[in-house]
Structure formats: structure tokens, C-alpha cells
Amino acid sequence: MGKIIFYEDRNFQGRCYECSGDCADLHSYFSRCNSIRVDNGCWMLYERPNYLGHQYFLKKGEYPDYQQWMGFSDSIRSCRVIPQQRGPHKLRIYEKEDFRGQMLEVLEDCTSVSDLFKNEIKSCNVLDGHWIFYEQLNYRGKQYFMKPGEYRRFSDLGSLNARVSSFRRVMESC
């Protein structure tokens, strides 16, 4: 079980809300979010209700302002606890939508997709474990939480023009 505390102001000031599980709509608990303390677990935060919009991965620690979690604004409207994963991680990435074109099976983190795979990733199948995809190299930029399942096109990720440049496994150390 996770535990996260949202604060309206920077440096853990102002009105706060403590959460211990998934919440599809946080707007009634606070109007803005400028700092966060993660006491337990790993979390995915979303800028819009119902797990939509920009996503932010946070693990145990203190985040005194939204730039600390690479936030684009002080808007957090939903959150999800990421289950701890024990065991293998496996992912298949494809160069074209609908699992077409060149395919590569991946078991490890990747700081640069272009070093691993000559083309862009247009679809994927998460076979085991949970993954975070990043828009930029070295785990930076927009983030996408990937749980086991099929992702036939980037609209399945919640973005019409998403680009994946790096990805990592969500490990049990959360």
C-alpha cells in the first residue's frame, strides 16, 4: 500500500491531502499542487481527472515544488499507485502501428531507444511487469505508464504524437 501527501503550496505548506490508493478525481481535495511527499510506494500522477493528461512518476521522497517532479504546471487531478513488481519484465516494441514491422523483445531499461532500435517505436506489447516510457533520452520529458497489455498505437498512450526515446522498468524497490 502506498501513501502520498499533496500540498497546495511549495515546501509542504498550505492545505494538504493524504492519499493511500488510486484516485480518479482529486479536484475536491485541493485546488493546486506545488509540493508532494511520498511516504510509501511508487505513484503515477496525472494532470487531468480519470488518469489523463501529462503523467509524472514519483517514488519515495520529498518534492518541494512541481519542477522537482518535472511538472509542467501545478495541476494534479488524479493519481495511481503502481503495484510492486516481483519477477521478470518483458516488452516487445515495434516500428509500426498494430505490431507491424521490425520487432525487438526487451528485458532491461534503455536510456536511448535509437541505440537499441533503429526506428521509432509505434506500438508495443507489455508482456510482464510495469514500465515507464519517456519522450526524451535518459528518462526525461513526458512520461507514460505502461502496464501489461497491448498498445497498438500512440493514441492508446493518451497522446496523438507521443515519441518514445527511453524507457525503464518499475522495480519492486518502489
Residue frames relative to the residue before (quaternion, step in Angstrom):
aa qw qx qy qz dx dy dz
M 1.0000 0.0000 0.0000 0.0000 0.00 0.00 0.00
G 0.3074 -0.7658 0.5414 0.1609 3.57 -0.99 0.81
K 0.1104 -0.7568 0.6362 0.1012 3.51 -1.39 0.14
I 0.0441 0.7847 -0.6118 0.0898 3.53 -0.81 1.11
I 0.1449 -0.7755 0.6094 0.0794 3.58 -1.08 0.75
F 0.2090 -0.7760 0.5902 0.0757 3.53 -0.80 1.14
Y 0.1099 -0.7856 0.6071 0.0467 3.60 -0.98 0.86
E 0.4922 -0.6795 0.4586 0.2928 3.56 -0.97 0.84
D 0.7785 0.2968 -0.1583 0.5298 3.60 1.02 -0.74
R 0.6466 -0.5077 0.4048 0.4004 3.54 -1.32 0.28
N 0.8354 0.2327 -0.1846 0.4625 3.51 -1.35 0.43
F 0.6364 -0.5987 0.3130 0.3723 3.54 1.00 0.97
Q 0.4520 0.6602 -0.4520 0.3943 3.55 1.04 0.89
G 0.7262 0.4409 -0.3237 0.4166 3.52 -1.33 0.25
R 0.7611 -0.3398 0.2768 0.4782 3.49 -1.34 -0.17
C 0.0870 -0.8081 0.5818 0.0293 3.58 -1.01 0.81
Y 0.1418 -0.7581 0.6305 0.0881 3.51 -1.34 0.37
E 0.2222 -0.7708 0.5886 0.1007 3.56 -0.87 1.05
C 0.0642 -0.8055 0.5887 -0.0242 3.54 -0.89 1.01
S 0.1317 -0.8140 0.5621 0.0645 3.59 -1.00 0.78
G 0.7870 0.1959 -0.1402 0.5680 3.60 1.22 0.23
D 0.7473 -0.3751 0.2871 0.4673 3.53 -1.32 -0.03
C 0.0173 0.7783 -0.6273 0.0237 3.55 -1.09 0.76
A 0.3144 -0.7972 0.4938 0.1477 3.57 -0.52 1.23
D 0.8072 0.0923 -0.0533 0.5806 3.61 1.16 -0.39
L 0.1189 -0.8330 0.5404 0.0054 3.55 -0.36 1.31
H 0.4388 0.7603 -0.4308 0.2093 3.62 1.19 -0.28
S 0.6554 0.5167 -0.3323 0.4394 3.62 1.05 -0.52
Y 0.6618 0.5246 -0.3037 0.4412 3.62 1.22 -0.32
F 0.7876 -0.0646 0.0456 0.6111 3.61 1.14 -0.56
S 0.4627 -0.7089 0.4695 0.2510 3.56 -1.15 0.66
R 0.7780 0.0281 -0.0136 0.6275 3.57 1.19 -0.52
C 0.2141 -0.7690 0.5867 0.1365 3.58 -1.22 0.33
N 0.0234 -0.8334 0.5508 -0.0391 3.55 -0.48 1.23
S 0.7913 0.0706 -0.0912 0.6004 3.61 1.24 -0.08
I 0.1188 -0.7912 0.5998 0.0122 3.52 -1.21 0.69
R 0.1201 -0.7419 0.6540 0.0863 3.51 -1.19 0.70
V 0.1450 -0.7674 0.6206 0.0699 3.58 -0.73 1.10
D 0.1983 -0.8138 0.5405 0.0790 3.57 -0.42 1.24
N 0.8111 0.0051 0.0496 0.5828 3.56 1.09 -0.67
G 0.8202 0.2810 -0.2062 0.4537 3.54 -1.08 0.78
C 0.4167 -0.6331 0.5768 0.3049 3.50 -1.45 -0.13
W 0.1519 -0.8086 0.5682 0.0146 3.51 -1.06 0.88
M 0.1937 -0.7003 0.6660 0.1688 3.50 -1.32 0.46
L 0.1508 -0.7810 0.6035 0.0554 3.55 -0.81 1.08
Y 0.1755 -0.7861 0.5891 0.0645 3.55 -1.13 0.73
E 0.4875 -0.6894 0.4608 0.2732 3.56 -1.01 0.82
R 0.7674 0.2777 -0.1664 0.5535 3.59 1.18 -0.41
P 0.6270 -0.5279 0.3993 0.4108 3.61 -1.20 0.38
N 0.8180 0.2840 -0.2158 0.4513 3.54 -1.37 0.34
Y 0.6181 -0.6123 0.3275 0.3685 3.56 1.06 0.87
L 0.4761 0.6493 -0.4381 0.3998 3.56 1.00 0.91
G 0.7039 0.4624 -0.3434 0.4158 3.54 -1.30 0.27
H 0.7721 -0.3019 0.2444 0.5030 3.55 -1.29 -0.25
Q 0.2300 -0.7766 0.5789 0.0937 3.55 -1.06 0.87
Y 0.0925 -0.7879 0.6082 0.0285 3.55 -1.14 0.73
F 0.2549 -0.7621 0.5826 0.1219 3.54 -0.80 1.08
L 0.0225 0.7915 -0.6092 0.0440 3.58 -0.81 1.03
K 0.1356 -0.7553 0.6342 0.0944 3.53 -1.10 0.78
K 0.7782 -0.3425 0.2258 0.4755 3.56 -1.31 0.09
G 0.4936 0.6340 -0.4828 0.3482 3.54 -0.87 1.02
E 0.4716 -0.6472 0.5199 0.2974 3.53 -1.36 -0.07
Y 0.1010 -0.7772 0.6211 0.0009 3.53 -0.98 0.99
P 0.1947 -0.8593 0.4624 0.0995 3.62 0.14 1.29
D 0.7869 0.0252 -0.0769 0.6118 3.61 1.24 -0.17
Y 0.6736 -0.5589 0.3020 0.3778 3.56 -1.15 0.58
Q 0.5685 0.5765 -0.4035 0.4263 3.62 1.14 -0.33
Q 0.5752 0.6036 -0.3703 0.4095 3.62 1.18 -0.49
W 0.7394 0.3156 -0.2220 0.5517 3.60 1.14 -0.45
M 0.5407 -0.6571 0.3618 0.3807 3.57 1.31 0.53
G 0.2717 0.7933 -0.4995 0.2176 3.56 1.13 0.66
F 0.3994 -0.7051 0.5395 0.2286 3.53 -1.18 0.68
S 0.7863 0.0230 -0.0044 0.6174 3.57 1.27 -0.40
D 0.5774 -0.5891 0.4346 0.3615 3.57 -1.31 -0.03
S 0.4820 0.6704 -0.4225 0.3737 3.57 1.21 0.50
I 0.1144 0.7302 -0.6649 0.1078 3.56 -0.72 1.19
R 0.0381 -0.8525 0.5202 -0.0345 3.57 -0.53 1.17
S 0.7879 0.0536 -0.0916 0.6066 3.62 1.25 -0.04
C 0.0968 -0.7933 0.6000 0.0361 3.56 -1.23 0.48
R 0.1259 -0.7788 0.6131 0.0411 3.51 -1.24 0.59
V 0.3786 -0.6798 0.5781 0.2455 3.57 -1.02 0.86
I 0.2955 -0.7353 0.5800 0.1888 3.56 -0.94 0.87
P 0.4262 -0.7200 0.4799 0.2642 3.60 -0.61 1.08
Q 0.5025 -0.6277 0.4974 0.3256 3.54 -1.11 0.68
Q 0.2198 -0.7832 0.5735 0.0966 3.53 -0.95 0.93
R 0.0379 -0.7550 0.6546 0.0058 3.53 -0.77 1.05
G 0.7158 0.4136 -0.3093 0.4700 3.53 -0.79 0.96
P 0.7801 -0.3927 0.2365 0.4258 3.53 -1.32 -0.17
H 0.2277 -0.6998 0.6564 0.1663 3.48 -1.42 0.36
K 0.0940 0.7911 -0.5996 0.0765 3.57 -0.89 0.89
L 0.0297 -0.7919 0.6050 -0.0774 3.49 -0.97 1.05
R 0.1372 -0.7489 0.6386 0.1123 3.58 -1.10 0.70
I 0.1180 -0.7898 0.6004 0.0415 3.55 -0.80 1.07
Y 0.1675 -0.7922 0.5852 0.0436 3.57 -1.09 0.82
E 0.4953 -0.6816 0.4624 0.2762 3.55 -1.12 0.71
K 0.7686 0.2652 -0.1558 0.5609 3.61 1.21 -0.36
E 0.6357 -0.5162 0.4102 0.4014 3.54 -1.29 0.35
D 0.8215 0.2625 -0.2016 0.4644 3.54 -1.34 0.39
F 0.6091 -0.6152 0.3334 0.3734 3.58 1.07 0.84
R 0.4474 0.6753 -0.4613 0.3619 3.57 1.02 0.81
G 0.7273 0.4223 -0.3223 0.4344 3.53 -1.31 0.32
Q 0.7883 -0.2877 0.2286 0.4934 3.52 -1.30 -0.34
M 0.1237 -0.7778 0.6151 0.0378 3.56 -1.04 0.91
L 0.0413 -0.7721 0.6338 0.0209 3.53 -1.16 0.71
E 0.2734 -0.7442 0.5869 0.1642 3.57 -0.93 0.92
V 0.1198 -0.8145 0.5677 -0.0050 3.56 -0.83 1.08
L 0.1448 -0.7942 0.5874 0.0568 3.55 -1.07 0.87
E 0.7526 0.3682 -0.1651 0.5203 3.60 1.26 -0.40
D 0.6492 -0.4853 0.4147 0.4136 3.55 -1.36 0.18
C 0.1338 -0.7837 0.6035 0.0599 3.56 -1.24 0.50
T 0.2713 -0.7892 0.5326 0.1410 3.61 -0.59 1.14
S 0.7935 0.1060 -0.0478 0.5973 3.59 1.23 -0.44
V 0.3503 -0.7564 0.5166 0.1957 3.57 -0.36 1.24
S 0.6446 0.5442 -0.3353 0.4195 3.61 0.96 -0.77
D 0.6175 0.5248 -0.3499 0.4700 3.62 1.17 -0.41
L 0.7223 0.4447 -0.2119 0.4855 3.55 1.18 -0.65
F 0.7980 0.1364 0.0450 0.5852 3.50 1.00 -1.02
K 0.4185 -0.7638 0.4293 0.2393 3.61 -0.49 1.12
N 0.7490 0.3558 -0.1928 0.5247 3.59 1.12 -0.57
E 0.6072 -0.5191 0.4365 0.4140 3.55 -1.30 0.11
I 0.4574 -0.6407 0.5372 0.3029 3.53 -1.25 0.46
K 0.0978 -0.8163 0.5688 0.0247 3.57 -0.78 1.04
S 0.7797 0.0155 -0.0361 0.6250 3.58 1.30 -0.26
C 0.0363 -0.7997 0.5989 0.0216 3.57 -1.23 0.37
N 0.2213 -0.7227 0.6383 0.1455 3.48 -1.38 0.36
V 0.1970 -0.7676 0.6016 0.1002 3.57 -0.56 1.17
L 0.2015 -0.8242 0.5246 0.0695 3.54 -0.37 1.29
D 0.8006 -0.0098 0.0423 0.5976 3.59 0.99 -0.87
G 0.8171 0.2850 -0.2063 0.4568 3.53 -1.12 0.71
H 0.4360 -0.6459 0.5580 0.2853 3.51 -1.42 -0.03
W 0.1290 -0.7996 0.5864 0.0136 3.55 -1.01 0.89
I 0.2138 -0.7124 0.6433 0.1813 3.54 -1.32 0.37
F 0.1904 -0.7526 0.6220 0.1017 3.57 -0.84 1.03
Y 0.1655 -0.7856 0.5926 0.0651 3.58 -1.06 0.81
E 0.5205 -0.6634 0.4547 0.2867 3.53 -1.06 0.82
Q 0.7799 0.2760 -0.1409 0.5439 3.59 1.08 -0.69
L 0.6771 -0.4796 0.3796 0.4092 3.54 -1.35 0.26
N 0.8476 0.2247 -0.1488 0.4571 3.55 -1.33 0.38
Y 0.6419 -0.5864 0.3143 0.3812 3.56 0.97 0.96
R 0.4892 0.6310 -0.4484 0.4019 3.58 0.85 0.99
G 0.7233 0.4494 -0.3250 0.4115 3.53 -1.32 0.28
K 0.7913 -0.2679 0.2232 0.5022 3.53 -1.30 -0.34
Q 0.2151 -0.7891 0.5713 0.0691 3.53 -1.09 0.86
Y 0.1078 -0.7750 0.6210 0.0467 3.53 -1.21 0.65
F 0.3026 -0.7491 0.5684 0.1556 3.56 -0.74 1.12
M 0.0943 -0.8097 0.5792 -0.0043 3.55 -0.72 1.13
K 0.0722 -0.7783 0.6233 0.0248 3.56 -0.58 1.14
P 0.7089 -0.4459 0.2858 0.4658 3.63 -1.14 0.28
G 0.4830 0.6334 -0.4967 0.3447 3.51 -0.93 1.01
E 0.5445 -0.6071 0.4774 0.3272 3.52 -1.37 0.03
Y 0.0853 -0.7661 0.6368 0.0156 3.55 -1.01 0.94
R 0.1971 -0.8531 0.4784 0.0663 3.55 0.09 1.38
R 0.7886 -0.0078 0.0300 0.6141 3.59 1.20 -0.56
F 0.6608 -0.5492 0.3368 0.3851 3.56 -1.20 0.44
S 0.5378 0.5868 -0.4324 0.4236 3.60 1.11 -0.29
D 0.5759 0.5739 -0.3665 0.4524 3.61 1.23 -0.42
L 0.6561 0.4919 -0.3005 0.4871 3.59 1.25 -0.42
G 0.5551 -0.6105 0.3951 0.4039 3.58 1.24 -0.15
S 0.7113 0.3693 -0.2540 0.5414 3.59 1.20 0.35
L 0.4231 -0.7201 0.4935 0.2426 3.56 -0.92 0.90
N 0.8082 0.1900 -0.0821 0.5514 3.58 1.06 -0.67
A 0.1699 0.8124 -0.5367 0.1524 3.58 0.98 0.82
R 0.1101 -0.7543 0.6439 0.0654 3.51 -1.19 0.66
V 0.1981 -0.7748 0.5909 0.1060 3.57 -0.93 0.88
S 0.0559 -0.8169 0.5741 -0.0039 3.57 -0.66 1.14
S 0.7843 0.0245 -0.0320 0.6191 3.60 1.25 -0.31
F 0.0265 -0.7900 0.6119 0.0268 3.58 -1.25 0.36
R 0.0796 -0.7876 0.6094 0.0450 3.53 -1.26 0.49
R 0.5257 -0.6133 0.4970 0.3171 3.49 -1.32 0.50
V 0.3317 -0.6666 0.6166 0.2557 3.55 -1.22 0.51
M 0.1941 -0.8343 0.5123 0.0609 3.53 -0.37 1.28
E 0.6764 -0.5126 0.3587 0.3888 3.56 -1.30 0.27
S 0.5427 0.6436 -0.3996 0.3628 3.62 1.21 -0.22
C 0.4347 0.6822 -0.4788 0.3412 3.58 1.24 0.00
